Amino acid sequence: MARRAFDEAVRSAYVANMSAISNFVSLHPYFKVRPGKLEAFKAGLPAFVDKTKTEKKNLFYDFTFNGDEVLCREGYTDAEGLLAHLQNVDALFKEALKIADLTRLEVHGPAQELDKLKAPLAELKPVWFVRGTN
């Protein structure tokens, strides 16, 4: 009986938190680092992290690697948080593009948040992933 009550409490907490975190917006830029530049690219990543730490609407931010391919996994409470981040790291992003190519950009989130991003991000030609349930 105690186990069932515990399981129900965990399930309730999970469902409550799931709805709270499901409406965030995430950005997924994929980079292809040019030959011989991977170490230089990696050396620039702490500056991105340091700048991002100051952003109040950032939920998570990190980098993953597959050889010379790099993915930045990042999430924001809303579209405004994502736009603030892009402005915050703009100079660093432009520097990174001197040694890497942006090969794909995905934006994930609820439709009402993505709609706020379509015009500002149009030049980057992202792929839009609309959250299935709102």
C-alpha positions as CSV (number, residue, x, y, z in Angstrom):
1,M,0.0,0.0,0.0
2,A,2.8,2.4,0.9
3,R,4.6,1.6,-2.4
4,R,1.4,2.4,-4.4
5,A,1.0,5.8,-2.6
6,F,4.6,6.6,-3.3
7,D,4.3,5.6,-7.0
8,E,1.2,7.7,-7.3
9,A,2.9,10.7,-5.7
10,V,5.9,10.3,-8.1
11,R,3.6,10.0,-11.1
12,S,1.6,13.2,-10.0
13,A,4.8,15.2,-9.5
14,Y,6.1,14.0,-12.9
15,V,2.9,14.9,-14.7
16,A,2.8,18.3,-13.0
17,N,6.4,19.1,-13.9
18,M,6.1,17.7,-17.4
19,S,3.4,20.2,-18.3
20,A,5.5,23.0,-16.8
21,I,8.6,22.1,-18.9
22,S,6.9,21.0,-22.1
23,N,6.3,24.5,-23.4
24,F,9.9,25.5,-23.6
25,V,11.7,26.4,-26.9
26,S,14.9,24.6,-27.9
27,L,17.5,25.5,-30.5
28,H,19.7,22.9,-32.1
29,P,22.5,24.3,-34.3
30,Y,24.7,21.7,-36.0
31,F,28.2,22.7,-37.0
32,K,30.8,21.0,-39.3
33,V,34.2,22.2,-38.1
34,R,36.7,22.7,-40.9
35,P,39.7,20.4,-41.2
36,G,42.4,21.1,-38.6
37,K,40.2,23.5,-36.7
38,L,38.5,21.3,-34.1
39,E,40.7,22.2,-31.2
40,A,40.3,25.9,-32.0
41,F,36.6,25.5,-32.1
42,K,36.5,23.7,-28.8
43,A,38.7,26.4,-27.3
44,G,36.0,28.9,-28.0
45,L,33.2,27.1,-26.4
46,P,33.8,28.1,-22.8
47,A,33.1,31.8,-23.9
48,F,29.7,30.7,-25.2
49,V,29.0,28.9,-21.9
50,D,30.1,31.9,-19.8
51,K,27.9,34.3,-21.7
52,T,24.9,32.0,-21.6
53,K,25.2,31.6,-17.8
54,T,24.0,35.2,-17.4
55,E,20.7,34.6,-19.2
56,K,17.7,34.3,-16.9
57,K,15.6,32.4,-19.4
58,N,18.1,29.7,-20.3
59,L,17.2,26.2,-19.2
60,F,20.1,24.2,-20.5
61,Y,23.1,24.7,-22.7
62,D,25.8,22.3,-23.7
63,F,27.8,20.9,-26.7
64,T,28.0,17.3,-28.0
65,F,30.5,16.0,-30.5
66,N,30.6,13.4,-33.3
67,G,34.1,13.8,-34.7
68,D,34.2,17.2,-36.4
69,E,30.4,17.6,-36.1
70,V,29.2,19.7,-33.1
71,L,25.7,20.1,-31.8
72,C,24.8,22.8,-29.3
73,R,21.8,21.7,-27.2
74,E,20.1,24.6,-25.7
75,G,16.7,25.4,-24.2
76,Y,14.8,28.6,-23.2
77,T,11.7,29.3,-21.3
78,D,10.2,31.1,-24.3
79,A,10.9,32.7,-27.7
80,E,12.1,35.9,-26.1
81,G,14.7,34.0,-24.1
82,L,16.0,32.4,-27.3
83,L,16.2,35.7,-29.1
84,A,18.0,37.3,-26.1
85,H,20.5,34.5,-26.2
86,L,21.2,35.0,-30.0
87,Q,21.8,38.6,-29.4
88,N,24.1,37.9,-26.4
89,V,26.3,35.4,-28.3
90,D,26.2,37.1,-31.7
91,A,29.8,38.1,-31.8
92,L,31.0,34.7,-30.7
93,F,28.7,33.0,-33.2
94,K,30.2,35.1,-36.0
95,E,33.7,34.1,-34.9
96,A,32.8,30.4,-34.8
97,L,31.6,30.6,-38.3
98,K,35.1,31.5,-39.5
99,I,36.2,28.0,-38.7
100,A,33.0,26.0,-38.9
101,D,29.9,25.9,-41.1
102,L,26.3,25.9,-39.7
103,T,25.0,22.8,-41.5
104,R,21.5,22.6,-39.9
105,L,19.5,24.6,-37.5
106,E,16.4,23.1,-35.7
107,V,14.0,25.0,-33.5
108,H,11.6,23.0,-31.4
109,G,8.6,24.2,-29.3
110,P,4.9,25.1,-29.2
111,A,3.4,26.8,-32.2
112,Q,2.7,30.1,-30.5
113,E,6.4,30.4,-29.5
114,L,7.7,29.4,-32.8
115,D,5.5,32.0,-34.6
116,K,7.4,34.7,-32.6
117,L,10.7,33.3,-34.0
118,K,10.0,32.8,-37.7
119,A,10.7,36.4,-38.9
120,P,13.8,37.0,-36.7
121,L,15.4,33.6,-37.6
122,A,14.3,33.5,-41.3
123,E,17.9,34.4,-42.5
124,L,19.3,31.3,-40.8
125,K,16.7,29.0,-42.6
126,P,15.9,26.8,-39.6
127,V,13.8,23.6,-39.7
128,W,10.8,24.1,-37.5
129,F,9.5,21.3,-35.1
130,V,6.1,22.1,-33.7
131,R,5.3,20.5,-30.3
132,G,2.5,17.9,-30.9
133,T,0.4,18.8,-27.9
134,N,-0.1,22.1,-26.2
